[in-house]
Amino acid sequence: MPPKDPGPTTRKSYLTIHEVAQRFSVNATTVYRLVQRGKLPAFKIGNQWRFSETRLEQWVADRERMG
């Protein structure tokens, strides 16, 4: 019996550099630079960066509070 799919409500969603760039209306190079400087939460899988939607939302909320 195959493992049960956790479904969209419990599955974590991850974005690529290009998806993050599109979401924030910036160039992918800008996103890459922010990641390299440790200013944007991300992790690597092989040679590709991934971004947790939940962590990005928290990052934005933190920046909005800072003004």
C-alpha positions as CSV (number, residue, x, y, z in Angstrom):
1,M,0.0,0.0,0.0
2,P,1.5,3.4,-1.0
3,P,2.1,6.1,1.7
4,K,-0.7,8.4,2.2
5,D,-0.4,11.9,0.5
6,P,-0.5,14.5,3.3
7,G,-2.5,16.8,1.1
8,P,-2.1,20.5,0.4
9,T,-3.0,21.7,3.9
10,T,-0.1,19.9,5.6
11,R,2.4,19.8,2.7
12,K,5.1,22.4,2.9
13,S,5.5,24.6,-0.1
14,Y,8.9,25.6,-1.4
15,L,9.8,28.1,-4.1
16,T,12.7,28.5,-6.5
17,I,14.9,31.6,-6.9
18,H,12.9,32.6,-10.0
19,E,9.5,32.1,-8.2
20,V,10.7,34.3,-5.3
21,A,12.0,36.9,-7.8
22,Q,8.6,37.0,-9.6
23,R,6.7,37.2,-6.3
24,F,8.7,40.2,-5.1
25,S,9.0,41.8,-8.6
26,V,12.8,41.8,-8.6
27,N,15.5,40.2,-10.7
28,A,16.6,36.6,-9.8
29,T,20.2,38.0,-9.4
30,T,18.9,40.2,-6.5
31,V,17.4,37.2,-4.8
32,Y,20.6,35.3,-5.2
33,R,22.6,38.1,-3.7
34,L,20.3,38.4,-0.7
35,V,20.7,34.6,-0.1
36,Q,24.4,34.8,-0.5
37,R,24.6,37.6,2.1
38,G,22.4,35.6,4.5
39,K,19.6,38.2,4.4
40,L,16.9,36.0,2.9
41,P,16.0,32.6,4.5
42,A,16.8,29.7,2.1
43,F,18.5,26.3,1.8
44,K,20.2,24.4,-0.9
45,I,19.2,21.1,-2.4
46,G,22.1,20.0,-4.6
47,N,23.1,23.2,-6.4
48,Q,19.6,24.8,-6.3
49,W,18.2,27.2,-3.7
50,R,14.8,26.6,-2.2
51,F,12.6,28.9,-0.1
52,S,9.9,27.9,2.4
53,E,6.8,30.0,1.7
54,T,6.1,30.0,5.5
55,R,9.6,31.4,6.3
56,L,9.4,34.0,3.5
57,E,6.0,35.2,4.8
58,Q,7.6,35.5,8.3
59,W,10.6,37.3,6.9
60,V,8.3,39.8,5.2
61,A,6.2,40.3,8.3
62,D,9.4,41.0,10.3
63,R,10.6,43.6,7.8
64,E,7.2,45.3,7.8
65,R,7.3,45.6,11.6
66,M,10.8,47.1,11.4
67,G,9.5,49.8,9.0
